[in-house]
Amino acid sequence: MKLIERTHDVVTGSSDLDDLHTLHNFPVFMGAVDFDRRNDLCADMSWSIARESGVIQLKKLLPLNVLYQAQTTTSAIGPTWMKHHKAFAKFICERSPASILEIGGAHGILSREYESYGTIPWTILEPNPSPVVGCKAEFIKGYFDESFVFYRGHDTVVHSHVFEHMYEPDVFMANLGRFIEEGQKMIFSVPNLLEWLKRKYTNCINFEHSIFLTDVYIEYLLAKHGFKVLAKVDFMDGHSIFYETIKDREVRPFDLPDDLYDKNKSIYEEFVKFYEDLIWDLNIALKNTEGDVYLFGAHIFTQYLLAYGLDQKNIIGILDNDPEKCNKRLYGTNLKIYGPEELKGKDSAVVILRAGIYNEEIKNQIINEINKNIIFL
């Protein structure tokens, strides 16, 4: 596997990069699989920070066919994600689009939720289409790049939790700037990565989220490529940010603040120190635990904990709400995946829960619906 080396800041183009931190031998895929572990691949997850802009980014990238070898889940399930889809669909509807091209629509859930407000032509460009039941959108299999041509007509481009996956966000925005005509809109949702990293969420930056793409960088790139921000709405206490933008030739670029290097480096170093201390505490707690131990989340959440050194010898398996993952294993591990119902009837089971913004949702589900006696670490 040949990695792609980054030699420049992908927001400003500067080549002044400082090494920041490395997690060695990290799994290259964050999904559930049913093949032998001997086929799993790992690579060093090494981060750098740009001196000029403060952008934190991966030093070496995975080939896209390795990174996106399949959907990491077959359905964006759970109350939090459904709230997001419904709220974002409403946000889009309030902007009165006539026809939509969605970039990276994955399962088509957003288009399905929009159906409650009316029917408009909706096309999804997606490298790994996996349509959910009830999705009426048309799918095009592929990536958005400088060669993409769309003949069906649209007045609005939409993307949701896609921007942060781009290896070259400046190039992505340049292509969008050429593709979207004057007066047409781009409406999108992005994770609030600044809040995610401050709150120590392990799904913040990784092989898929290879850039710490916070709102200041997003708005810098929007202005650089001729997009005016018409509306910006925070969703669900730091989960996401919704943007409504329009192509406007009158927009002028602006300079980034001078203090981003120090601010971002400090936030990241606090993140590393937090997990080094947490794993130390968890390993001590596990030595004194007699009941069955499970991790929650057959995803990046578990992979991060193991990469930081969590002792897994007494861990039975991983719990996950996606039924399509059950009886498979998490890529990069030998741990089998179970549904949360596995906890029923257990008197002294322990669940290690570090699932970011979904923690309370998961904890309440287990306590209220499955087993009130579970101990959480």
Disulfide bonds with the S-S distance in Angstrom:
none
